[in-house]
């Protein structure tokens, strides 16, 4: 079955769902994009996203928490986001097994976009499949796997923020 993807590589129904969910908890305050990295080695990969956010004036922040090595710290960070009522779209950048997006989406009510990193012996295909094949009830979405992946993720997150502000 072929999913209806937008020209930015995001499933249309996923984008619509995330925007509707976001609109329910948006209260008129400012929203931001939070990029969570599984490893600091992934920081250079997301440079196009940082440039996009700067050009578009999108508030964003970046943190590094491994779902494998820093699970307790990651869960503490996610609880803090919920406790303080943070309004954000989360980009979870991970390669190889890409456990990060699934762990994050199950521990927060914020929308999550998994960003696969082209690394390892399968050049990121394992990460893309790990994110896109999450089981039912684990509502993370993902973007395609190519050199424009970081930009597409940034643009998709920005669009969700814009829809939630309508």
C-alpha positions in Angstrom: 0.0 0.0 0.0 1.4 3.4 -1.0 0.8 6.2 1.6 -0.2 9.7 0.3 3.0 11.6 0.9 3.3 15.4 0.4 6.1 16.8 -1.7 8.0 17.3 1.5 8.1 13.5 2.2 5.5 13.5 5.1 2.4 11.4 5.1 -0.5 13.7 4.5 -2.8 12.0 7.0 0.0 12.0 9.6 0.5 15.8 9.1 -3.3 16.4 9.4 -3.6 14.3 12.5 -0.6 16.0 14.2 -2.0 19.4 13.3 -5.4 18.5 14.8 -3.9 17.1 17.9 -1.7 20.2 18.3 -4.7 22.5 17.8 -6.4 21.0 20.8 -3.7 21.9 23.3 -2.6 25.2 21.7 -3.7 28.0 23.9 -2.4 31.0 22.1 1.1 30.9 23.7 4.2 30.5 21.6 5.2 27.1 20.3 8.6 25.8 19.3 10.4 22.9 17.8 12.6 20.8 20.0 15.1 18.6 18.3 16.2 15.6 20.4 19.3 13.9 19.2 20.2 10.3 20.1 23.9 11.2 19.7 26.0 14.4 19.4 27.4 12.8 16.2 24.0 13.6 14.5 24.3 17.3 15.1 26.0 18.1 11.7 23.4 16.2 9.8 20.7 18.6 11.0 22.4 21.8 10.0 19.9 22.5 7.2 17.1 22.4 9.8 18.9 24.9 12.0 19.3 27.2 9.0 15.7 26.8 8.1 14.5 27.7 11.6 16.8 30.7 11.7 15.6 32.0 8.3 11.9 31.5 9.2 12.2 32.8 12.7 11.0 29.5 14.3 11.9 29.2 17.9 13.7 25.9 18.5 16.0 24.2 20.9 18.3 21.1 20.8 19.0 18.5 23.4 20.9 15.2 23.3 19.5 12.1 25.0 20.1 8.6 24.0 17.2 6.2 24.4 19.8 3.5 25.1 22.4 5.2 27.2 20.5 8.0 28.9 17.0 6.7 29.2 16.4 8.0 32.8 17.6 11.5 31.8 15.4 11.4 28.6 12.3 10.4 30.6 13.0 13.1 33.2 13.3 15.7 30.4 10.0 14.6 28.8 8.2 14.7 32.1 9.5 18.2 32.6 8.1 19.2 29.2 4.7 17.9 30.2 4.9 19.4 33.7 5.6 22.8 32.4 3.0 22.6 29.7 5.6 23.1 26.9 4.0 23.5 23.5 6.2 22.0 20.9 6.7 19.7 18.0 9.5 17.2 18.7 12.0 16.1 16.1 13.7 12.9 17.2 16.9 12.4 15.3 18.3 8.8 15.4 20.1 6.3 13.3 20.6 2.5 13.3 17.9 1.0 15.6 16.2 4.5 16.0 14.5 3.7 19.3 14.4 7.4 20.2 11.2 8.4 18.4 9.2 5.5 19.8 10.4 6.0 23.3 9.7 9.7 23.1 6.2 9.4 21.6 5.1 6.9 24.3 6.3 9.3 27.1 4.8 12.6 26.0 1.6 14.0 24.5 3.5 16.2 22.1 3.6 15.4 18.4 6.8 13.5 17.3 8.5 13.4 13.9 11.2 10.7 13.6 14.2 11.8 11.6 16.2 8.9 10.3 20.0 9.4 9.9 21.8 7.9 6.9 24.4 5.9 8.8 25.6 2.4 9.5 25.8 -0.6 7.2 22.3 0.0 5.8 22.8 3.8 5.3 19.8 4.6 7.5 17.3 2.2 6.0 17.1 0.4 9.3 16.3 3.7 11.1 13.6 4.6 8.6 12.0 1.2 8.9 12.2 1.2 12.7 10.4 4.6 12.8 7.8 3.9 10.1 6.9 0.4 11.4 6.1 1.4 15.0 3.1 -0.6 16.2 -0.5 0.7 16.5 -0.9 3.2 19.4 2.6 4.6 18.9 1.8 7.7 16.8 5.1 8.9 15.6 5.5 10.0 12.0 8.6 10.2 9.9 10.2 11.9 6.9 12.0 10.2 3.9 15.6 9.2 3.9 17.7 11.4 1.6 19.9 14.4 1.7 16.9 16.8 2.2 15.6 14.9 5.2 16.6 17.5 7.8 15.0 20.3 5.8 11.8 18.3 5.2 11.6 17.5 9.0 12.0 21.2 9.8 9.4 22.3 7.3 6.9 19.7 8.5 7.4 20.8 12.1 7.0 24.4 11.1 3.7 23.6 9.2 2.3 21.8 12.2 3.1 24.9 14.3 1.4 27.1 11.8 -1.7 24.9 11.6 -2.0 24.9 15.4 -1.9 28.7 15.4 -4.9 29.0 13.0 
